[in-house]
């Protein structure tokens, strides 16, 4: 019964997110058509939509209005998508494939891909701070949620993590440095999503702390599983080249801990994420399943 309920909930969230995302990028005959086509190409390419889902579900679990939280869910997906476009550029990870098809810059060129990422980053804040979104939730909640996302996306969050990643290529780094990098590059937006959902839903302090702990645990587990899949999966299943970390001389959890220890650590973190949700009681069913599914994913 729980699985059926959560599966239906996931489908409902994905439908809401996809429909709302399309409203922000309608197909129009514009002089900047190449830019908007590039934005749509990556933003509407599917994917797990983990971050926007976390916003909606934590908002719901805290008694909030899921529909009112939708602009914020779309905003975090815009920022996540911009980061993927930029990560794939030749000056960064130089990846030719993303989600089973050519990377943005392989289709639209490096210049348009760069600007498409910039435009999505800017649009995220436009979407969160538009009049209708602010009025639906109240200025204080809207501003607090937008501030959480801004901090997570910036120099002390996702962008800072990417810098550590670039500086670490071809160098031996410690496990602590790797964790710091991933807590910023991958984990920051996941933690932000959990916290934003709580803020938008009117959470109390205990719920907000629990959401942060949950986000930290699944964020790190997510990256460890990514590293595991990079050596155990195949390009067709993963939707992007496997073995790219080895090719770029990157230290990973597998290279530093070994495959067995990496798998054990991912399982322990998933357990910690589940335990963090105790204060949500019966409202935590979907979030528990999500953590478990992310740990068991194949792509």
C-alpha positions in Angstrom: 0.0 0.0 0.0 2.8 2.4 0.9 4.6 1.7 -2.4 1.5 2.3 -4.4 0.8 5.5 -2.6 4.3 6.8 -3.0 4.5 5.8 -6.6 1.3 7.7 -7.4 2.7 10.7 -5.5 5.9 10.6 -7.5 4.0 10.5 -10.8 1.8 13.4 -9.6 4.8 15.5 -8.6 6.6 14.8 -11.9 3.4 15.8 -13.8 3.1 19.1 -11.8 6.8 19.9 -12.3 6.9 19.2 -16.0 3.7 21.1 -16.7 4.9 24.2 -14.7 8.4 24.2 -16.2 6.9 24.4 -19.7 4.9 27.5 -18.8 8.1 29.4 -18.2 9.6 28.5 -21.5 6.8 28.6 -24.1 7.7 28.1 -27.7 7.6 31.5 -29.3 9.0 33.2 -32.4 11.6 35.3 -30.7 14.8 37.0 -31.9 16.6 35.0 -29.1 15.1 31.7 -30.4 18.5 29.9 -30.2 18.8 30.8 -26.5 15.4 29.6 -25.6 15.7 26.4 -27.6 18.9 25.6 -25.8 17.2 26.4 -22.4 14.3 24.1 -23.3 16.6 21.4 -24.6 18.2 20.8 -21.2 15.5 21.9 -18.8 12.8 19.8 -20.4 15.0 16.7 -21.0 13.5 14.8 -18.1 15.6 13.4 -15.3 14.7 12.4 -11.8 13.6 15.9 -10.6 14.9 15.0 -7.2 15.4 18.5 -5.9 12.0 19.9 -6.9 10.3 16.8 -5.6 12.0 17.3 -2.2 10.7 20.8 -2.1 7.1 19.7 -2.8 7.1 16.7 -0.5 8.7 18.5 2.5 6.2 21.3 2.0 3.3 18.8 2.0 4.7 17.0 5.0 4.8 20.2 6.9 1.2 21.0 6.1 1.9 23.5 3.3 0.4 24.3 -0.1 2.2 22.2 -2.8 0.8 24.3 -5.7 2.1 27.5 -4.1 5.5 25.9 -3.7 5.7 24.9 -7.4 7.6 28.1 -8.6 10.3 27.3 -6.1 10.5 23.7 -7.2 10.9 24.8 -10.8 13.5 27.4 -9.7 15.8 24.8 -8.1 15.5 22.6 -11.2 16.5 25.6 -13.4 19.6 26.1 -11.2 20.4 22.4 -11.3 20.0 22.3 -15.1 22.2 25.4 -15.6 24.9 23.6 -13.5 24.7 20.5 -15.7 25.0 22.6 -18.9 28.1 24.4 -17.5 29.6 21.2 -16.1 29.6 19.6 -19.5 31.5 22.4 -21.2 35.0 21.7 -22.5 36.5 24.1 -19.9 34.9 22.0 -17.1 34.2 18.3 -17.4 34.2 18.2 -21.3 31.4 15.6 -21.5 29.6 15.0 -24.8 26.6 13.2 -23.4 23.9 14.0 -20.9 20.8 12.0 -20.1 21.4 9.8 -23.1 21.7 12.5 -25.7 24.3 15.0 -26.8 25.3 17.7 -24.3 23.9 21.2 -24.8 27.1 22.6 -26.2 27.4 19.8 -28.7 24.0 20.8 -30.1 24.0 24.6 -29.8 27.7 25.5 -29.5 29.7 26.6 -26.5 28.6 30.2 -26.6 24.8 29.6 -26.6 25.2 26.8 -24.0 27.1 29.1 -21.7 24.4 31.8 -22.1 21.6 29.2 -21.7 23.0 28.3 -18.3 23.3 31.9 -17.3 19.7 32.6 -18.4 18.4 29.6 -16.4 20.2 30.8 -13.3 18.7 34.2 -13.6 15.2 33.0 -14.5 15.2 30.9 -11.3 15.1 34.0 -9.1 12.7 35.7 -11.4 10.3 32.8 -11.0 10.6 32.7 -7.2 10.2 36.4 -6.7 7.4 37.1 -9.1 4.4 38.8 -7.6 2.1 35.8 -7.7 4.6 33.5 -6.0 5.3 35.9 -3.2 1.7 36.6 -2.6 0.8 32.9 -2.5 3.2 32.2 0.3 3.9 35.5 2.0 7.0 37.7 1.6 8.9 36.3 4.5 8.7 32.6 3.5 9.4 33.5 -0.2 12.4 35.6 0.7 13.8 33.0 3.1 13.4 30.2 0.6 15.0 32.2 -2.1 17.9 33.1 0.2 18.5 29.4 1.0 18.8 28.6 -2.6 21.1 31.6 -3.4 23.5 30.5 -0.7 23.4 26.9 -1.8 24.1 27.7 -5.4 27.0 30.2 -4.8 30.6 30.3 -3.8 30.2 28.5 -0.5 27.9 25.9 -2.2 27.6 24.4 -5.6 30.0 26.8 -7.4 32.5 26.4 -4.7 32.3 22.7 -4.9 32.9 22.8 -8.7 36.1 24.9 -8.0 37.4 22.2 -5.6 36.6 19.6 -8.3 38.6 21.4 -10.9 41.5 22.0 -8.6 41.5 18.4 -7.6 41.9 16.9 -11.1 45.1 15.0 -11.5 45.9 15.3 -7.8 45.6 12.9 -4.9 43.1 14.3 -2.4 42.0 13.1 1.0 38.6 11.6 1.7 37.8 14.7 3.8 38.4 16.9 0.8 36.3 14.8 -1.4 33.4 14.9 1.1 33.7 18.7 1.4 33.7 19.0 -2.4 30.6 16.8 -2.7 28.8 18.5 0.2 29.1 21.7 -1.8 28.8 20.6 -5.4 26.0 18.0 -5.1 24.8 18.1 -1.5 24.2 21.8 -1.1 21.2 21.9 -3.5 19.7 18.8 -2.1 19.9 20.2 1.4 18.5 23.5 0.2 15.6 21.7 -1.4 14.7 20.0 1.8 15.0 23.2 3.8 13.1 25.3 1.3 10.2 22.8 1.3 10.1 23.1 5.1 10.2 26.9 5.1 7.5 27.1 2.4 5.3 24.7 4.4 5.7 26.5 7.7 7.9 23.9 9.5 9.0 24.1 13.1 12.6 24.1 14.1 12.7 20.3 14.8 11.3 19.6 11.3 13.8 22.0 9.7 16.8 20.4 11.4 15.5 16.9 10.5 15.1 17.9 6.9 18.6 19.3 6.8 20.1 16.1 8.3 18.1 14.0 5.8 19.3 16.2 2.9 22.9 15.9 3.9 22.7 12.1 4.2 21.0 11.5 0.9 23.2 14.1 -0.8 26.4 12.3 0.1 24.9 8.9 -0.5 23.8 10.1 -4.0 27.3 11.1 -4.9 28.8 7.8 -3.6 26.3 5.9 -5.7 27.3 8.0 -8.7 30.9 7.0 -8.2 30.0 3.4 -7.8 27.9 3.5 -11.1 30.8 5.1 -12.9 32.7 1.9 -12.5 29.9 -0.7 -12.4 27.4 0.5 -15.0 27.5 1.1 -18.8 27.0 4.1 -20.9 23.6 3.0 -22.2 22.1 2.4 -18.8 23.7 5.5 -17.2 22.9 7.9 -20.1 26.4 9.4 -20.0 30.0 8.0 -20.5 31.2 5.7 -17.8 34.7 5.7 -16.5 35.0 9.5 -17.0 36.3 9.9 -13.5 39.2 7.6 -14.1 39.8 9.3 -17.5 40.0 12.7 -15.8 42.3 11.4 -13.0 39.7 12.2 -10.3 39.7 10.7 -6.9 36.4 9.1 -6.1 34.9 7.2 -3.1 35.6 4.0 -5.0 39.2 4.8 -5.6 39.7 6.0 -2.0 37.6 3.5 -0.1 37.2 0.5 -2.4 34.0 -0.6 -3.9 32.7 -2.7 -0.9 33.3 0.1 1.6 31.7 2.7 -0.7 28.6 0.5 -1.0 28.5 0.0 2.8 28.8 3.8 3.4 26.0 4.6 1.0 23.8 2.1 2.8 24.7 3.6 6.2 23.9 7.1 5.0 20.6 6.0 3.6 19.8 4.5 7.0 20.7 7.8 8.7 18.5 9.7 6.3 15.5 7.5 7.2 16.2 7.8 10.9 16.3 11.6 10.6 12.7 11.7 9.6 11.3 10.3 12.9 9.6 13.6 13.8 7.5 13.6 10.6 5.8 10.3 11.6 3.4 8.9 9.0 4.1 11.9 6.7 7.6 10.5 6.0 6.6 7.5 3.9 7.4 9.0 0.5 10.7 10.5 1.7 11.8 7.2 3.2 11.1 5.4 -0.1 12.8 8.1 -2.1 16.0 7.7 0.0 16.0 4.0 -0.5 15.3 4.2 -4.2 18.1 6.7 -4.7 20.5 4.3 -3.0 19.4 1.4 -5.2 19.3 3.3 -8.5 21.0 2.0 -11.6 21.4 5.4 -13.4 
